[in-house]
Each structure stands twice: as C-alpha cells, then as structure tokens.
Amino acid sequence: MLTISNLHVKLEDEPREILKGLSLNVKAGEVHAIMGPNGSGKSTLSYVLSGRDGYEVTEGSAMFKGENLLAMDPNERAAKGVFLAFQYPIEIPGVATMQFLKVALNSQRKARGEKELSIPDFMRFVKERAAKLNISQEMLKRPVNVGFSGGEKKRAEILQMAVLEPSLCVLDETDSGLDIDALKVVADGVNALRSPDRAMIVITHYQRLLDYIVPDFVHVLSAGKIVKSGGKELALELEANGYAEFVEKVA
Amino acid sequence: MIQALSKTPAEEAFGVSLPHRRMEEWRWTDLRRSLVKPYPPHQNVVIANKDVERLIACSPFAKLTSHRIVFVNGSLDQARSNFTGLTFELGVPSSSAVDDPVIHLNSAIEPSGLTLRFDASMDVPVEIIHIATLGAARAMALRNRIEVGEGASATIIETFVGEGDYVLNAVTEIHVGAGARLDRVKVELESHDATHLSYIDCTLAKDAKLNELTLTSGSALNRQNGNYLFAGENANALIAGAYLLNGKQHADTRLVMDHKVPHCTSREMFKCVMDENARGIFQGKVIVRKHAQKTDGKQSSHALLLSETAEFDAKPELEIYADDVVCGHGATAGDINHDHLFYLMSRGIPVAEAKSLLIGAFVGEAFDGIVNDTMREAMVAFAENWLTARKAK
C-alpha cells in the first residue's frame, strides 16, 4: 500500500536534513509502530506523508497504491485514503464539527466520483460512530476542536477517521496528553477500524499506547532513519532499555 | 492655517462643501476627491416596475418579512409599502443637531423620510428598503426616525440596493426608550458604482438595549458614521459589523460611543474581509464622560486580507474622563491561518472550499449576535453566496 524509499527531507528554509534516507514498506492490514526519541523525525514523517507545506523532499520517494504520493495536494491524498491523526489537533473557530465532517466526507466522495450522502444518511452515519467514542451531540455542534479537552480532541480525531474511512491511518503521538481511561477509549476506536484493507502507522514515543494498539511491526526511528525493525517485542525492549543505545549509535 | 478650497463640481451641485483628507476623521476617505463629477439631487428617472421588483428581490430578507417600507430613488413608494399595524408619520423628522458632514449633505439634498414608532412590542421585523434604479448620476437622501417606546421591542432592517452611478445619503435617528430593545440590521448592497454615506444618531435611555449588525458589501465607497449616546443608566449596545469587499471597494466606518451616564455597556465588533484591491477602515471612539463611572466599553476590529494588495486601517480612540471604568480595544489584521487551511485540506477539502469555510467562519462571528434565526441564516447565506462568487472567479 505504502512504499517509502530512501526518503530525504529537509525544512524548506533551513539546510538541515531531518529525514535521512528513510525506507518503509506497509501492506494492507498491517499495523506499524514507529518509535523514537524526540527530534528523530517522527512528526516530520507524518507531515510529509500528509502534505504539509514547509518541507522539501530532496531525495527518495513515497508511493501510495502505486501513485506518487508526494506530488499530490493534501486534499488529494485524503481522497485517495491517507489520514493523519494530529498530535495537536487544530482548533477552527466558527466551523461546526458536524458541518466540517459533512464537507470533508462529501469532498472526498466527490473526488472519488461517488455520490454525496444525503443529510439524514450522513447524520445517522456520524451519530453511530460518535456514540462509540462517547462523543455527544453537543460536541458535534461545537466548532471543530474549540474548547475541547485534550482527550476530546483525540477522540474527535478518531471520529474523523471513522467517518472518512481512510485506507492508511497515520497516528501521530495519539497517546500524548491522555489519561489511561481516555487512552482506552481512543485505542478501542482505533482497533475497531483495524481491517484487512486498512493499514496503520502508529507514531509514538512511549510503549504504553502499544499495549492497547498492538502492532505487527515496530521500527525505531533515530536521526532521520529507521535503525532497527522487529515485532511487537521490540517495543518492550525499548521500554526497558530506552533509546540510548540508538542515539549513541548515530552519534 | 486652513485655506479655503475652491469648490469642486460636486460641491457646486450639492451647495455644501465635502469632507476631505485634511480633516482627521476623513483622512482615509476623501469625498472631495472621490466624487469627481456633480451628482445633482432630484433627477427624474424613468422607473420600470420590473426593475423595482427585481431589486427588491435582491434583499436577503425579501422572503422574510411582509412589513416592508419601500423607497425608490429617494422617494417613498406608498403602493409597495405595507404599513399594516405600524404607527408612523410621513415626512422628515426634526433634524438631528449633530454637526457632521454627512448630515449637512443630507439636509442639502433635501431627504424624504418618516418616523416609525413602536409603543408596543412588535415581533416581526420591519424592513425599510431603498432602491436606486439605473439612471443619470444623481444624489438621493433619506432621513428616518425610529422610536422604540418604554419597555417595547422591535426589529428593524435597513436595506440598500441599487444599480448605476449615484450617491445615496441615509440618516437614521434612533431613540430606544427606557427598558426598550431594538434589534437593527443594516445591509448595504448598493451598486458597485455607487457612493453610500450614512449616519446613525442613536440615543439609549435607561435599561435600553440595542443589538445591531451592519453588513457592507455593495458600494464602491461606503462611509458610515454613527453616534451612540448612552443617556440612561444600564443601557447596553452591541454593535457588530461585517465587510465583504473586493475590487476597488472602499468602506470606512466611524463610530462614537458616548457614555454620558454610569453603568452602561458598549461592545463593538467588526469582522472585515477584503479581497483584491479593497480597502477597509474602522475608526472607533469611546468617550466616557466624567460621571459615567462603571462604564464597560470594548471595541475590536479584525481584518482578513485575502490578497497582497488589500488593505485595512484601524483607528481606536479612547477618551476617558471617569476613573472607574473598564475600556479596551483590539485590532488584528492578517491572511488565512495556514494551520487551519492545512487541517481542512488534510481531511480532503479542496483549497478553494477550505478557504471559503474559513472566511465564512471569520465573518460569521459578526452575525452570531442576531437573535432572529431566519435573519441570521439570511446573513450567513449572503456570505456564502459572496464566497461562491469569489471562488468562481
């Protein structure tokens, strides 16, 4: 589904490279965890995949379902099935959550040549999914993420994911700022979306999240490269020994 | 030393001198220079029924109220007006004592107008609409008075629609009585070639409440002045404004909140969208007189500049003579927030649509105070249409 080969990325207005030859192959149905210390390039990877401005790819490629992902606008990537759950979801005053979801879903359907959902169908569709994530009707009426608590924001991200039904989910530090109860709700939401047709990249600093979202593969990202890959037991190893081994190796 | 300026053709035609940029309050709007030709008052214009009907239908509130008072080319159109249940008096109300160039010009053009009195509450909105039909360049004027009696409440819509090249000068005197409430929406959708000048002279009695929105989107040049006198304690005014401007449109609002007595609240909130070469100006002055303790006066103006060549100027002024007051002002100007835009796009929303959503949300905040749901929805729909037209360009 996603093939990243030798990806080199720098900030547009700084010479310093952040990703230095990252390669990753993700197949449908797989859950990959990417772990690494602060500054290793985890968030950059998520932004480059979703198409945020300000990054320059100097070498390498990212192919998604056989197409050059890096050539697409963020909205085209979304319509093709890429979804980024933000580490810090953006507050958008004045745009009601329900309206936002409707415009987003219908934009994607339109881009794929599918029919737009009728309003009653759409409402039903969202309400079912919102209920599972303990998201109230009142929250859906509020502006996107405005005045939401940290946990509410993360649940709202997962709701968007459940509504938009992407084929590749990138979760950037979804556990940050969550207490254990909120983490369980979010993880349940994510697990409910696991399917043979869908892949996930779970970016996290801590192993804790991976107790709840159990990955098929774990990769260690350090200084812009994947330095070690393994199964889920690698996460436990990291939890016990920390990242020191990898950071030193690079230094 | 101020030298007497030679009269311009427009000044000759009006018989009064026009304000210009060397007057501090008019530094951004030089009417002397803008009105490059004469606009003689009271020109005869052939009026076609279908044009009037079509222009009335341009009001965002066309389907919303049947209580409509129609002025066409500066004269009351009795046949099209519906006065059912209204207390009114035809004829221009006693002239405002305020010394202001817009009012002087209004008098010089010899306005028509009426006084509307709400002694009892009226729960349906009353629309006063002025229509300018296509015709020779000319000046027209209105002067209306709205009085809301003690404890009563009313909703007034003032709509301005037109075609062609003209000057429209509208003065509205407002008195909100003790414990009374007025909801007022003014929508300026004049012709893109027109000049719209207006003045609001408003007095608020004890416990009066005024809730106002002005939307400016039509004329080439708009100057709206307002003076709000807080004459009775615990009076409360919310003055919201919205600009949706493009091309070379120019809109300049200057409001004075004059707090004469203690315990009054004034809120001004303007949300201004400027595209292309448009220019928006907001000048807000809050005066707190010596005895007006516990005044709470806040003003804010926010501009969204959609192009490199759009411009916004803000001039807040506070003149405070009392020592126990809360007053403040804030102004911001910027383009669309890139983080917001990326977030929307990352969910599949194309860039043009994402921008429209964000602009609509920005300007929509000015509409939030409109209590009447259908009126608020009409404003939101107007903004959406404006944004759709922008996207189609």
Interface residues (C-beta under 8 A of the other chain):
Chain A: S50 G51 R52 D53 D73 P74 N75 R77 A78 A79 F83 L84 F86 P89 I90 I92 P93 G94 V95 F100 V103 A104 L105 S107 Q108 A111 P143 V144 Q160 L164
Chain B: H338 D339 H340 F342 Y343 L344 M345 S346 R347 G348 I349 P350 V351 E353 A354 L357 L358 G360 A361 F362 G364 E365
